[in-house]
Amino acid sequence: MAESGGRALLPQVRARLRHPAAAPLAVFSAGAVGAGYLYGTNPHEPGHFLPQCPFRLLTGLLCPACGGTRMVYDLMHGHFTAAWLDNRLLLLASPFALALLARWFVEGLRGRRWRPQLSARVQVLILLTAVAWTVARNVVPLSGGA
């Protein structure tokens, strides 16, 4: 009897997981938990449980996102200059990424699936910008952090 009751719940659970808001809510929840942990963990000091950049571990070079964790920590603590020095390009791109995430979240809550459509030209522009930023930050000495 109990087994058949469990089977009756399974389709309801699956339906909720397929709802357009499920993925945005999961990403928001994971981001909130991560931000909460990061707020009390200074990534500028060693000895914390924070992920390392695999690109940097393998090559010794900075990837386009290196410094992102420190940048978010500095932003949460109101240190805007330090955030700028941690990763300039990522700081400039953050409002656009947050706007895309917000749109995805709102559309999901409205029951609609939303996927941004980027033209091939925009994708190439983003890729070339990331490559240029990677080269610039590894070749040109920029004051500030890595």
N, CA, C and O atoms as a MOPAC input file, in Angstrom:
PM7 MOZYME 1SCF
protein

 N      0.82700 1    -1.19100 1     0.00000 1
 C      0.00000 1     0.00000 1     0.00000 1
 C      0.87500 1     1.26000 1     0.00000 1
 O      0.66500 1     2.18300 1    -0.78700 1
 N      1.86800 1     1.27100 1     0.91200 1
 C      2.73600 1     2.44100 1     0.99600 1
 C      3.53700 1     2.61400 1    -0.28700 1
 O      3.84500 1     3.73100 1    -0.70000 1
 N      3.86600 1     1.48400 1    -0.90800 1
 C      4.64400 1     1.54100 1    -2.14200 1
 C      3.84800 1     2.21200 1    -3.26500 1
 O      4.40000 1     3.00600 1    -4.02700 1
 N      2.58200 1     1.90300 1    -3.36700 1
 C      1.76300 1     2.51600 1    -4.41600 1
 C      1.54900 1     4.00000 1    -4.15200 1
 O      1.41300 1     4.77600 1    -5.09700 1
 N      1.51800 1     4.41500 1    -2.87000 1
 C      1.41500 1     5.84100 1    -2.55200 1
 C      2.65800 1     6.59000 1    -2.98100 1
 O      2.57500 1     7.72600 1    -3.44900 1
 N      3.82600 1     5.95100 1    -2.82100 1
 C      5.08800 1     6.55200 1    -3.24400 1
 C      5.15500 1     6.71300 1    -4.74400 1
 O      5.67800 1     7.69900 1    -5.26200 1
 N      4.60900 1     5.71500 1    -5.43700 1
 C      4.59300 1     5.79100 1    -6.90600 1
 C      3.68000 1     6.90900 1    -7.39200 1
 O      3.93100 1     7.51200 1    -8.43500 1
 N      2.64100 1     7.17900 1    -6.64900 1
 C      1.72500 1     8.24300 1    -7.04000 1
 C      2.38000 1     9.61000 1    -6.90300 1
 O      2.04100 1    10.53400 1    -7.64300 1
 N      3.31000 1     9.75200 1    -5.96800 1
 C      3.99500 1    11.02900 1    -5.77100 1
 C      5.07400 1    11.27200 1    -6.81800 1
 O      5.38000 1    12.42000 1    -7.14300 1
 N      5.64800 1    10.20300 1    -7.34400 1
 C      6.74800 1    10.34500 1    -8.28700 1
 C      6.41700 1    11.21500 1    -9.49400 1
 O      7.22800 1    12.07500 1    -9.83800 1
 N      5.27400 1    11.04500 1   -10.15600 1
 C      4.95400 1    11.93300 1   -11.28700 1
 C      4.82000 1    13.39500 1   -10.87200 1
 O      5.17200 1    14.29200 1   -11.63800 1
 N      4.31300 1    13.64000 1    -9.66300 1
 C      4.18800 1    15.02500 1    -9.19600 1
 C      5.56000 1    15.64600 1    -8.98800 1
 O      5.78200 1    16.80600 1    -9.33400 1
 N      6.48100 1    14.86800 1    -8.42100 1
 C      7.84300 1    15.36600 1    -8.20300 1
 C      8.52200 1    15.63100 1    -9.54300 1
 O      9.17000 1    16.66200 1    -9.72400 1
 N      8.37400 1    14.71000 1   -10.46700 1
 C      8.96900 1    14.89400 1   -11.79900 1
 C      8.40000 1    16.12800 1   -12.48900 1
 O      9.13500 1    16.87600 1   -13.13500 1
 N      7.11600 1    16.33800 1   -12.35500 1
 C      6.48700 1    17.50400 1   -12.98300 1
 C      7.04800 1    18.79500 1   -12.39600 1
 O      7.29000 1    19.75700 1   -13.12500 1
 N      7.25500 1    18.81700 1   -11.08300 1
 C      7.81500 1    20.02800 1   -10.45700 1
 C      9.25500 1    20.25800 1   -10.88900 1
 O      9.66700 1    21.40100 1   -11.08700 1
 N     10.02100 1    19.18800 1   -11.03600 1
 C     11.40500 1    19.33700 1   -11.46700 1
 C     11.50200 1    19.78100 1   -12.92200 1
 O     12.50800 1    20.35900 1   -13.33200 1
 N     10.46200 1    19.51400 1   -13.69800 1
 C     10.44400 1    19.93500 1   -15.10400 1
 C      9.86400 1    21.33600 1   -15.28400 1
 O      9.88800 1    21.88400 1   -16.38600 1
 N      9.35200 1    21.90400 1   -14.22000 1
 C      8.77600 1    23.25100 1   -14.31600 1
 C      9.86600 1    24.22700 1   -14.76200 1
 O     11.01100 1    24.10000 1   -14.32900 1
 N      9.53700 1    25.18900 1   -15.60800 1
 C     10.53800 1    26.13700 1   -16.10300 1
 C     11.25600 1    26.92200 1   -15.00400 1
 O     12.35000 1    27.43400 1   -15.24400 1
 N     10.68400 1    27.03000 1   -13.82300 1
 C     11.33000 1    27.77800 1   -12.74300 1
 C     12.28600 1    26.91800 1   -11.92700 1
 O     13.04300 1    27.45600 1   -11.11800 1
 N     12.27700 1    25.59600 1   -12.11400 1
 C     13.09500 1    24.70900 1   -11.28300 1
 C     14.59200 1    24.99600 1   -11.44100 1
 O     15.29300 1    25.15000 1   -10.44100 1
 N     15.08200 1    25.06900 1   -12.65700 1
 C     16.51500 1    25.30500 1   -12.87200 1
 C     16.94200 1    26.68700 1   -12.38200 1
 O     17.95000 1    26.78300 1   -11.68200 1
 N     16.21900 1    27.76700 1   -12.71900 1
 C     16.63000 1    29.06700 1   -12.18500 1
 C     16.60300 1    29.12200 1   -10.65900 1
 O     17.47100 1    29.74300 1   -10.04800 1
 N     15.62200 1    28.48300 1   -10.04600 1
 C     15.56400 1    28.46100 1    -8.58300 1
 C     16.73000 1    27.67900 1    -7.99100 1
 O     17.27400 1    28.06400 1    -6.95700 1
 N     17.11600 1    26.58800 1    -8.63800 1
 C     18.26300 1    25.80800 1    -8.16900 1
 C     19.55300 1    26.61500 1    -8.28600 1
 O     20.37600 1    26.61300 1    -7.37100 1
 N     19.72400 1    27.30000 1    -9.40600 1
 C     20.92500 1    28.13100 1    -9.59600 1
 C     20.94200 1    29.26900 1    -8.58300 1
 O     21.98700 1    29.56100 1    -8.00100 1
 N     19.80100 1    29.91400 1    -8.36500 1
 C     19.71600 1    30.99500 1    -7.38400 1
 C     20.04500 1    30.47900 1    -5.98900 1
 O     20.78700 1    31.12500 1    -5.24900 1
 N     19.49900 1    29.32100 1    -5.62300 1
 C     19.74700 1    28.75300 1    -4.29700 1
 C     21.22200 1    28.40900 1    -4.11000 1
 O     21.80500 1    28.71800 1    -3.07100 1
 N     21.82000 1    27.77500 1    -5.10400 1
 C     23.24100 1    27.43200 1    -5.02000 1
 C     24.09300 1    28.69600 1    -4.93800 1
 O     25.06400 1    28.74400 1    -4.18200 1
 N     23.73300 1    29.71500 1    -5.71100 1
 C     24.46300 1    30.98400 1    -5.65400 1
 C     24.34500 1    31.66500 1    -4.30500 1
 O     25.31400 1    32.23800 1    -3.80500 1
 N     23.15500 1    31.60200 1    -3.71100 1
 C     22.95300 1    32.21200 1    -2.39300 1
 C     23.77400 1    31.49300 1    -1.33100 1
 O     24.38600 1    32.13300 1    -0.47600 1
 N     23.78900 1    30.17700 1    -1.38300 1
 C     24.59200 1    29.40500 1    -0.42500 1
 C     26.07500 1    29.72000 1    -0.61900 1
 O     26.79800 1    29.94800 1     0.35100 1
 N     26.52200 1    29.73100 1    -1.87000 1
 C     27.91700 1    30.04800 1    -2.16100 1
 C     28.29600 1    31.45500 1    -1.72100 1
 O     29.37500 1    31.66800 1    -1.16800 1
 N     27.41300 1    32.41100 1    -1.96500 1
 C     27.68300 1    33.79000 1    -1.55400 1
 C     27.73000 1    33.90300 1    -0.03700 1
 O     28.55200 1    34.63400 1     0.51600 1
 N     26.83800 1    33.17100 1     0.63300 1
 C     26.85700 1    33.18100 1     2.09900 1
 C     28.16800 1    32.65300 1     2.65100 1
 O     28.72700 1    33.22000 1     3.59000 1
 N     28.66400 1    31.56000 1     2.06400 1
 C     29.94800 1    31.00500 1     2.49200 1
 C     31.07900 1    31.97900 1     2.16600 1
 O     31.95500 1    32.22300 1     2.99500 1
 N     31.05200 1    32.52900 1     0.96100 1
 C     32.12200 1    33.42800 1     0.52900 1
 C     32.16700 1    34.70000 1     1.36700 1
 O     33.24400 1    35.24700 1     1.60600 1
 N     31.01000 1    35.17400 1     1.81300 1
 C     30.97900 1    36.41000 1     2.59600 1
 C     31.85100 1    36.29800 1     3.85200 1
 O     32.49800 1    37.26600 1     4.25200 1
 N     31.86200 1    35.13100 1     4.46000 1
 C     32.65200 1    34.95100 1     5.67500 1
 C     34.01100 1    34.33100 1     5.44600 1
 O     34.71500 1    34.01500 1     6.40600 1
 N     34.39700 1    34.14700 1     4.18800 1
 C     35.66300 1    33.49900 1     3.84900 1
 C     36.47000 1    34.43800 1     2.96300 1
 O     36.08800 1    34.70300 1     1.82300 1
 N     37.56900 1    34.93500 1     3.47800 1
 C     38.38400 1    35.88000 1     2.71300 1
 C     39.28500 1    35.12600 1     1.73600 1
 O     40.25100 1    34.49800 1     2.16800 1
 N     38.99900 1    35.16700 1     0.43300 1
 C     39.82400 1    34.44100 1    -0.53100 1
 C     41.19900 1    35.06900 1    -0.74300 1
 O     42.05300 1    34.47700 1    -1.40500 1
 N     41.42300 1    36.26200 1    -0.18900 1
 C     42.74600 1    36.88500 1    -0.29400 1
 C     43.72800 1    36.23100 1     0.67500 1
 O     44.94000 1    36.40900 1     0.54900 1
 N     43.20700 1    35.47300 1     1.64100 1
 C     44.05300 1    34.78200 1     2.61500 1
 C     44.05200 1    33.29200 1     2.32300 1
 O     43.00900 1    32.73300 1     1.98600 1
 N     45.20300 1    32.63700 1     2.44400 1
 C     45.26400 1    31.19700 1     2.15500 1
 C     44.61300 1    30.36900 1     3.26500 1
 O     44.35200 1    30.85800 1     4.36400 1
 N     44.36200 1    29.10900 1     2.94100 1
 C     43.87100 1    28.16900 1     3.93800 1
 C     42.37200 1    27.98900 1     3.97900 1
 O     41.85800 1    27.40000 1     4.93000 1
 N     41.65300 1    28.47100 1     2.98800 1
 C     40.20400 1    28.31700 1     2.96100 1
 C     39.81200 1    27.26700 1     1.93200 1
 O     40.55700 1    26.99300 1     0.99100 1
 N     38.63700 1    26.68600 1     2.12500 1
 C     38.12800 1    25.71900 1     1.16800 1
 C     37.43900 1    26.46500 1     0.03400 1
 O     36.23800 1    26.72900 1     0.08400 1
 N     38.21500 1    26.79500 1    -0.97900 1
 C     37.69800 1    27.46200 1    -2.17400 1
 C     38.30700 1    26.77500 1    -3.39200 1
 O     39.46300 1    26.35600 1    -3.34100 1
 N     37.56500 1    26.65200 1    -4.47100 1
 C     38.10900 1    25.95500 1    -5.64900 1
 C     39.25500 1    26.73300 1    -6.28600 1
 O     39.27700 1    27.96300 1    -6.27900 1
 N     40.19100 1    25.99000 1    -6.82700 1
 C     41.30800 1    26.57500 1    -7.54700 1
 C     41.00400 1    26.53500 1    -9.04300 1
 O     40.26600 1    25.66800 1    -9.51000 1
 N     41.56700 1    27.46100 1    -9.77500 1
 C     41.36700 1    27.50000 1   -11.22100 1
 C     42.17200 1    26.36900 1   -11.87100 1
 O     43.39500 1    26.33200 1   -11.73600 1
 N     41.50500 1    25.44900 1   -12.57500 1
 C     42.24400 1    24.34400 1   -13.20300 1
 C     43.19400 1    24.83300 1   -14.30500 1
 O     44.27200 1    24.26700 1   -14.48300 1
 N     42.80600 1    25.86800 1   -15.03700 1
 C     43.67500 1    26.41400 1   -16.08400 1
 C     44.96900 1    26.94100 1   -15.47100 1
 O     46.05600 1    26.69900 1   -15.99500 1
 N     44.84400 1    27.66000 1   -14.36300 1
 C     46.02900 1    28.21400 1   -13.70700 1
 C     46.88800 1    27.12000 1   -13.08300 1
 O     48.11600 1    27.20500 1   -13.11200 1
 N     46.25000 1    26.08900 1   -12.51800 1
 C     47.00500 1    24.98800 1   -11.93600 1
 C     47.83200 1    24.26500 1   -12.99900 1
 O     48.96400 1    23.85400 1   -12.74200 1
 N     47.25200 1    24.11300 1   -14.20500 1
 C     47.94300 1    23.39100 1   -15.27100 1
 C     48.98400 1    24.23200 1   -15.99600 1
 O     50.04400 1    23.72700 1   -16.36600 1
 N     48.68500 1    25.52600 1   -16.20300 1
 C     49.57000 1    26.34600 1   -17.04000 1
 C     50.35600 1    27.40000 1   -16.26900 1
 O     51.39200 1    27.86800 1   -16.74200 1
 N     49.88200 1    27.77200 1   -15.10300 1
 C     50.50800 1    28.86900 1   -14.36700 1
 C     50.04700 1    30.23400 1   -14.86100 1
 O     50.49000 1    31.26100 1   -14.34700 1
 N     49.16000 1    30.25300 1   -15.85400 1
 C     48.65400 1    31.50000 1   -16.41300 1
 C     47.26600 1    31.80200 1   -15.86500 1
 O     46.56600 1    30.91300 1   -15.38200 1
 N     46.88300 1    33.07000 1   -15.94900 1
 C     45.55300 1    33.48700 1   -15.51400 1
 C     44.54300 1    33.25900 1   -16.63300 1
 O     44.78900 1    33.62400 1   -17.78300 1
 N     43.41800 1    32.66100 1   -16.29800 1
 C     42.34400 1    32.50300 1   -17.27900 1
 C     41.48900 1    33.77100 1   -17.27300 1
 O     41.71500 1    34.64500 1   -16.43600 1
 N     40.51900 1    33.90000 1   -18.17700 1
 C     39.70100 1    35.11700 1   -18.19500 1
 C     38.91500 1    35.34500 1   -16.91200 1
 O     38.57800 1    36.48600 1   -16.59800 1
 N     38.61500 1    34.28600 1   -16.16200 1
 C     37.80500 1    34.42400 1   -14.94500 1
 C     38.63300 1    34.42600 1   -13.66200 1
 O     38.07400 1    34.61900 1   -12.58200 1
 N     39.94500 1    34.21800 1   -13.74700 1
 C     40.77300 1    34.21400 1   -12.53500 1
 C     40.59400 1    35.53500 1   -11.78800 1
 O     40.61700 1    36.61100 1   -12.38500 1
 N     40.42000 1    35.43300 1   -10.50200 1
 C     40.17600 1    36.60700 1    -9.67200 1
 C     38.70300 1    36.85600 1    -9.44200 1
 O     38.33700 1    37.76600 1    -8.69800 1
 N     37.84200 1    36.05500 1   -10.07400 1
 C     36.40200 1    36.24500 1    -9.94000 1
 C     35.89600 1    36.03500 1    -8.52100 1
 O     35.02600 1    36.76900 1    -8.05300 1
 N     36.43800 1    35.03400 1    -7.83500 1
 C     36.01900 1    34.77400 1    -6.45400 1
 C     36.40700 1    35.94000 1    -5.56200 1
 O     35.60700 1    36.40000 1    -4.74700 1
 N     37.63600 1    36.41700 1    -5.71700 1
 C     38.08200 1    37.57300 1    -4.92200 1
 C     37.27000 1    38.81300 1    -5.27600 1
 O     36.95700 1    39.62600 1    -4.40600 1
 N     36.92800 1    38.95700 1    -6.56400 1
 C     36.13600 1    40.10700 1    -6.99900 1
 C     34.76200 1    40.11300 1    -6.32500 1
 O     34.31400 1    41.15100 1    -5.83600 1
 N     34.09500 1    38.95800 1    -6.29900 1
 C     32.77400 1    38.87700 1    -5.67600 1
 C     32.88300 1    39.16400 1    -4.17700 1
 O     32.05200 1    39.87900 1    -3.61600 1
 N     33.90300 1    38.60900 1    -3.53600 1
 C     34.10900 1    38.86700 1    -2.10500 1
 C     34.28500 1    40.37800 1    -1.87000 1
 O     33.66700 1    40.95000 1    -0.97200 1
 N     35.12300 1    41.00300 1    -2.67600 1
 C     35.36200 1    42.44100 1    -2.50900 1
 C     34.10400 1    43.25700 1    -2.76300 1
 O     33.85200 1    44.23300 1    -2.05800 1
 N     33.30600 1    42.87200 1    -3.76200 1
 C     32.04900 1    43.58300 1    -4.02700 1
 C     31.08800 1    43.45100 1    -2.84900 1
 O     30.43600 1    44.42200 1    -2.46300 1
 N     30.99900 1    42.25200 1    -2.27800 1
 C     30.09200 1    42.04300 1    -1.14500 1
 C     30.51300 1    42.83800 1     0.07900 1
 O     29.68800 1    43.13000 1     0.94500 1
 N     31.78800 1    43.19000 1     0.15800 1
 C     32.28100 1    43.96300 1     1.29900 1
 C     32.49000 1    45.43800 1     0.95100 1
 O     33.06000 1    46.18600 1     1.74500 1
 N     32.03400 1    45.85600 1    -0.22200 1
 C     32.09600 1    47.26700 1    -0.59300 1
 C     33.46300 1    47.75000 1    -1.02600 1
 O     33.70500 1    48.95700 1    -1.03600 1
 N     34.36500 1    46.85300 1    -1.38500 1
 C     35.71100 1    47.23000 1    -1.81500 1
 C     35.75700 1    47.25100 1    -3.34500 1
 O     36.27200 1    46.32600 1    -3.97300 1
 N     35.21600 1    48.30800 1    -3.92600 1
 C     35.05600 1    48.37200 1    -5.38100 1
 C     36.38100 1    48.48700 1    -6.12200 1
 O     36.53500 1    47.90900 1    -7.19800 1
 N     37.32600 1    49.21300 1    -5.57300 1
 C     38.63100 1    49.33900 1    -6.22000 1
 C     39.34600 1    47.99800 1    -6.24100 1
 O     39.94500 1    47.62200 1    -7.24900 1
 N     39.28400 1    47.28200 1    -5.13500 1
 C     39.90600 1    45.95500 1    -5.07800 1
 C     39.23000 1    45.01000 1    -6.06600 1
 O     39.90200 1    44.20900 1    -6.71600 1
 N     37.91300 1    45.09900 1    -6.18500 1
 C     37.18300 1    44.25800 1    -7.14100 1
 C     37.63600 1    44.56500 1    -8.56900 1
 O     37.79300 1    43.65400 1    -9.38200 1
 N     37.84100 1    45.82800 1    -8.86700 1
 C     38.31600 1    46.24900 1   -10.19000 1
 C     39.68900 1    45.64800 1   -10.46900 1
 O     39.95100 1    45.18600 1   -11.57900 1
 N     40.55700 1    45.65200 1    -9.47800 1
 C     41.90300 1    45.12200 1    -9.66600 1
 C     41.90500 1    43.59000 1    -9.74700 1
 O     42.80300 1    43.00800 1   -10.35500 1
 N     40.92400 1    42.94200 1    -9.14900 1
 C     40.86500 1    41.47200 1    -9.18400 1
 C     40.58900 1    40.95400 1   -10.59200 1
 O     41.25700 1    40.02600 1   -11.04800 1
 N     39.61000 1    41.54300 1   -11.28800 1
 C     39.30400 1    41.11900 1   -12.65400 1
 C     38.42500 1    42.18800 1   -13.30200 1
 O     37.21400 1    42.23200 1   -13.08300 1
 N     39.04900 1    43.03300 1   -14.09100 1
 C     38.35500 1    44.16500 1   -14.71200 1
 C     37.25500 1    43.71800 1   -15.68800 1
 O     36.12800 1    44.21000 1   -15.63300 1
 N     37.59200 1    42.79800 1   -16.56300 1
 C     36.62500 1    42.37800 1   -17.58600 1
 C     35.41800 1    41.69200 1   -16.96200 1
 O     34.28000 1    41.94100 1   -17.35900 1
 N     35.66700 1    40.83700 1   -15.99500 1
 C     34.56800 1    40.13800 1   -15.33400 1
 C     33.66800 1    41.11900 1   -14.58800 1
 O     32.45000 1    40.94800 1   -14.55600 1
 N     34.25800 1    42.12500 1   -14.00000 1
 C     33.47500 1    43.14400 1   -13.29900 1
 C     32.58600 1    43.91400 1   -14.28700 1
 O     31.42900 1    44.20800 1   -13.98700 1
 N     33.12800 1    44.23100 1   -15.44800 1
 C     32.34500 1    44.94400 1   -16.46000 1
 C     31.24900 1    44.06800 1   -17.06200 1
 O     30.19100 1    44.57100 1   -17.44000 1
 N     31.49600 1    42.75700 1   -17.15400 1
 C     30.51900 1    41.83800 1   -17.73900 1
 C     29.44900 1    41.41100 1   -16.73300 1
 O     28.39100 1    40.92800 1   -17.13500 1
 N     29.70000 1    41.57800 1   -15.45400 1
 C     28.77400 1    41.09400 1   -14.41800 1
 C     27.35200 1    41.63300 1   -14.54400 1
 O     26.41100 1    40.84800 1   -14.41700 1
 N     27.14200 1    42.92600 1   -14.78500 1
 C     25.76000 1    43.40300 1   -14.91100 1
 C     24.99000 1    42.71800 1   -16.04200 1
 O     23.79400 1    42.46000 1   -15.90700 1
 N     25.66300 1    42.42500 1   -17.14800 1
 C     24.99900 1    41.74600 1   -18.26000 1
 C     24.64900 1    40.30800 1   -17.88500 1
 O     23.55500 1    39.83100 1   -18.18600 1
 N     25.58300 1    39.62100 1   -17.22600 1
 C     25.31800 1    38.24400 1   -16.79100 1
 C     24.18100 1    38.21400 1   -15.77200 1
 O     23.32200 1    37.33400 1   -15.82600 1
 N     24.17500 1    39.16100 1   -14.85500 1
 C     23.09900 1    39.21200 1   -13.85800 1
 C     21.75400 1    39.51800 1   -14.50900 1
 O     20.72500 1    38.99500 1   -14.08100 1
 N     21.75500 1    40.35000 1   -15.52500 1
 C     20.50600 1    40.65200 1   -16.24200 1
 C     19.98600 1    39.40100 1   -16.95000 1
 O     18.78100 1    39.14700 1   -16.94400 1
 N     20.87600 1    38.61900 1   -17.56000 1
 C     20.45800 1    37.37500 1   -18.21500 1
 C     19.90200 1    36.38500 1   -17.19100 1
 O     18.88400 1    35.73900 1   -17.43800 1
 N     20.56800 1    36.26800 1   -16.04800 1
 C     20.08100 1    35.36900 1   -14.99900 1
 C     18.72600 1    35.82900 1   -14.46600 1
 O     17.84600 1    35.00800 1   -14.21100 1
 N     18.56200 1    37.12500 1   -14.30100 1
 C     17.28700 1    37.66100 1   -13.80900 1
 C     16.17300 1    37.37800 1   -14.81200 1
 O     15.07100 1    36.99800 1   -14.41700 1
 N     16.44200 1    37.55600 1   -16.07900 1
 C     15.43100 1    37.28500 1   -17.10900 1
 C     15.03300 1    35.81600 1   -17.11100 1
 O     13.85200 1    35.48600 1   -17.21400 1
 N     16.03200 1    34.92700 1   -16.99500 1
 C     15.79100 1    33.48800 1   -16.95100 1
 C     14.91000 1    33.14000 1   -15.74700 1
 O     13.98000 1    32.34100 1   -15.84900 1
 N     15.22200 1    33.75300 1   -14.61800 1
 C     14.47400 1    33.52800 1   -13.37500 1
 C     13.02200 1    33.99700 1   -13.51700 1
 O     12.09600 1    33.26200 1   -13.17700 1
 N     12.82800 1    35.20800 1   -14.01200 1
 C     11.48100 1    35.77300 1   -14.15200 1
 C     10.65300 1    34.96400 1   -15.15000 1
 O      9.48800 1    34.66100 1   -14.89200 1
 N     11.24900 1    34.61900 1   -16.27500 1
 C     10.52500 1    33.82500 1   -17.26600 1
 C     10.15000 1    32.46100 1   -16.69800 1
 O      9.05900 1    31.95800 1   -16.96400 1
 N     11.04000 1    31.86400 1   -15.92300 1
 C     10.73500 1    30.58500 1   -15.29600 1
 C      9.57900 1    30.69700 1   -14.32400 1
 O      8.71600 1    29.82100 1   -14.28600 1
 N      9.54900 1    31.76800 1   -13.53300 1
 C      8.44400 1    31.97200 1   -12.59200 1
 C      7.12500 1    32.19500 1   -13.32500 1
 O      6.05800 1    31.87800 1   -12.80100 1
 N      7.20000 1    32.73500 1   -14.52500 1
 C      5.99200 1    32.92900 1   -15.33400 1
 C      5.57800 1    31.64600 1   -16.05200 1
 O      4.57000 1    31.62100 1   -16.75900 1
 N      6.35800 1    30.58300 1   -15.86800 1
 C      6.02400 1    29.30400 1   -16.48900 1
 C      6.52300 1    29.15400 1   -17.90700 1
 O      6.07100 1    28.27000 1   -18.63300 1
 N      7.44700 1    30.00300 1   -18.31100 1
 C      7.97200 1    29.94200 1   -19.67500 1
 C      9.44500 1    29.56000 1   -19.65500 1
 O     10.20100 1    29.98100 1   -18.78000 1
 N      9.82900 1    28.76900 1   -20.62000 1
 C     11.25000 1    28.43300 1   -20.77500 1
 C     11.89900 1    29.52800 1   -21.61400 1
 O     11.34500 1    29.96700 1   -22.62100 1
 N     13.07800 1    29.95800 1   -21.18200 1
 C     13.76500 1    31.02800 1   -21.91000 1
 C     15.21900 1    30.65900 1   -22.09000 1
 O     15.90000 1    30.27400 1   -21.14000 1
 N     15.68200 1    30.78000 1   -23.30700 1
 C     17.08800 1    30.56000 1   -23.61100 1
 C     17.53600 1    31.71600 1   -24.48800 1
 O     16.95700 1    31.96300 1   -25.54600 1
 N     18.56500 1    32.42000 1   -24.04600 1
 C     19.03300 1    33.53200 1   -24.87600 1
 C     19.60400 1    33.01600 1   -26.19000 1
 O     20.27900 1    31.98700 1   -26.22300 1
 N     19.33400 1    33.72100 1   -27.24800 1
 C     19.83800 1    33.35800 1   -28.56500 1
 C     20.94700 1    34.33600 1   -28.94300 1
 O     20.69800 1    35.51900 1   -29.17200 1
 N     22.16600 1    33.82500 1   -29.00300 1
 C     23.29500 1    34.65200 1   -29.39600 1
 C     23.68600 1    34.30400 1   -30.82700 1
 O     23.86400 1    33.13700 1   -31.17500 1
 N     23.81300 1    35.32700 1   -31.63400 1
 C     24.22100 1    35.09000 1   -33.01800 1
 C     25.66600 1    34.58900 1   -33.03300 1
 O     26.40100 1    34.74100 1   -32.05800 1
 N     26.04900 1    33.99700 1   -34.14500 1
 C     27.42400 1    33.50700 1   -34.29600 1
 C     28.41600 1    34.65600 1   -34.13700 1
 O     29.49900 1    34.47700 1   -33.57800 1
 N     28.04500 1    35.82100 1   -34.62600 1
 C     28.92100 1    36.99100 1   -34.52700 1
 C     29.16600 1    37.38300 1   -33.06800 1
 O     30.29600 1    37.68800 1   -32.68500 1
 N     28.11000 1    37.37300 1   -32.25900 1
 C     28.23800 1    37.71900 1   -30.83700 1
 C     29.06000 1    36.65800 1   -30.10600 1
 O     29.86700 1    36.99400 1   -29.24000 1
 N     28.86600 1    35.39500 1   -30.44200 1
 C     29.64600 1    34.32900 1   -29.81300 1
 C     31.13100 1    34.47600 1   -30.12500 1
 O     31.97400 1    34.30500 1   -29.24500 1
 N     31.44900 1    34.79200 1   -31.37200 1
 C     32.84700 1    34.99800 1   -31.75700 1
 C     33.41300 1    36.22100 1   -31.03500 1
 O     34.55900 1    36.19700 1   -30.58400 1
 N     32.62900 1    37.27500 1   -30.92400 1
 C     33.07600 1    38.47900 1   -30.21500 1
 C     33.39200 1    38.17100 1   -28.74900 1
 O     34.40500 1    38.63000 1   -28.22000 1
 N     32.53200 1    37.40200 1   -28.10000 1
 C     32.76700 1    37.02900 1   -26.70500 1
 C     34.03600 1    36.18600 1   -26.58600 1
 O     34.84900 1    36.41200 1   -25.68900 1
 N     34.20600 1    35.22900 1   -27.47400 1
 C     35.39300 1    34.37800 1   -27.45100 1
 C     36.66300 1    35.19000 1   -27.68700 1
 O     37.64500 1    35.02300 1   -26.96400 1
 N     36.65500 1    36.06200 1   -28.68800 1
 C     37.83600 1    36.88200 1   -28.97100 1
 C     38.15300 1    37.83600 1   -27.82600 1
 O     39.32100 1    38.08600 1   -27.52900 1
 N     37.11600 1    38.37000 1   -27.18300 1
 C     37.32600 1    39.24500 1   -26.02400 1
 C     37.97600 1    38.46700 1   -24.88900 1
 O     38.89600 1    38.96600 1   -24.24100 1
 N     37.50300 1    37.24600 1   -24.64500 1
 C     38.07900 1    36.42000 1   -23.58200 1
 C     39.53900 1    36.07900 1   -23.88700 1
 O     40.38800 1    36.12600 1   -22.99600 1
 N     39.82800 1    35.73800 1   -25.13300 1
 C     41.21000 1    35.42300 1   -25.50800 1
 C     42.09800 1    36.65900 1   -25.37800 1
 O     43.20500 1    36.57100 1   -24.84500 1
 N     41.62500 1    37.80400 1   -25.85800 1
 C     42.41000 1    39.03900 1   -25.76100 1
 C     42.65800 1    39.41000 1   -24.30200 1
 O     43.75500 1    39.84500 1   -23.95300 1
 N     41.65300 1    39.24100 1   -23.44900 1
 C     41.80200 1    39.54800 1   -22.02100 1
 C     42.80800 1    38.59200 1   -21.37300 1
 O     43.61600 1    39.00700 1   -20.54200 1
 N     42.75500 1    37.32000 1   -21.75100 1
 C     43.70000 1    36.34300 1   -21.20800 1
 C     45.12600 1    36.71600 1   -21.59300 1
 O     46.02300 1    36.69300 1   -20.75100 1
 N     45.33700 1    37.05500 1   -22.85000 1
 C     46.68100 1    37.44200 1   -23.30600 1
 C     47.11400 1    38.72600 1   -22.61100 1
 O     48.23700 1    38.81200 1   -22.11400 1
 N     46.24100 1    39.71800 1   -22.57200 1
 C     46.60500 1    41.01200 1   -21.98000 1
 C     46.97900 1    40.86900 1   -20.51400 1
 O     47.97700 1    41.44300 1   -20.07800 1
 N     46.21100 1    40.12600 1   -19.75500 1
 C     46.48500 1    40.05100 1   -18.31500 1
 C     47.67800 1    39.18000 1   -17.99200 1
 O     48.20200 1    39.24100 1   -16.88000 1
 N     48.12800 1    38.35400 1   -18.95700 1
 C     49.31100 1    37.52700 1   -18.72500 1
 C     50.58000 1    38.12600 1   -19.31700 1
 O     51.68700 1    37.72200 1   -18.96200 1
 N     50.41800 1    39.09700 1   -20.22700 1
 C     51.58500 1    39.69900 1   -20.87600 1
 C     51.83100 1    41.10900 1   -20.36800 1
 O     52.95700 1    41.46000 1   -20.01500 1
 N     50.79100 1    41.90500 1   -20.33100 1
 C     50.91600 1    43.29800 1   -19.91300 1
 C     50.85400 1    43.35800 1   -18.38800 1
 O     49.89700 1    42.87300 1   -17.78500 1
 N     51.87000 1    43.95200 1   -17.76700 1
 C     51.80900 1    44.02900 1   -16.29400 1
 C     50.73300 1    45.02400 1   -15.84600 1
 O     50.84300 1    46.23000 1   -16.06600 1
 N     49.70300 1    44.48400 1   -15.21900 1
 C     48.62700 1    45.30700 1   -14.67800 1
 C     48.81500 1    45.39000 1   -13.17500 1
 O     49.07700 1    44.38200 1   -12.51800 1
 N     48.68500 1    46.57800 1   -12.63900 1
 C     48.79900 1    46.68000 1   -11.18600 1
 C     47.60500 1    45.98100 1   -10.57100 1
 O     46.50000 1    46.01900 1   -11.11300 1
 N     47.83000 1    45.36000 1    -9.46800 1
 C     46.73000 1    44.68100 1    -8.77900 1
 C     46.96100 1    43.19500 1    -8.75200 1
 O     48.05900 1    42.69900 1    -9.00600 1
 N     45.88700 1    42.50100 1    -8.43500 1
 C     45.97200 1    41.07400 1    -8.17100 1
 C     45.94200 1    40.23200 1    -9.40800 1
 O     45.75700 1    40.70600 1   -10.52900 1
 N     46.13300 1    38.95500 1    -9.15600 1
 C     46.10200 1    37.96600 1   -10.21200 1
 C     44.74700 1    37.36100 1   -10.31800 1
 O     44.52200 1    36.49500 1   -11.16300 1

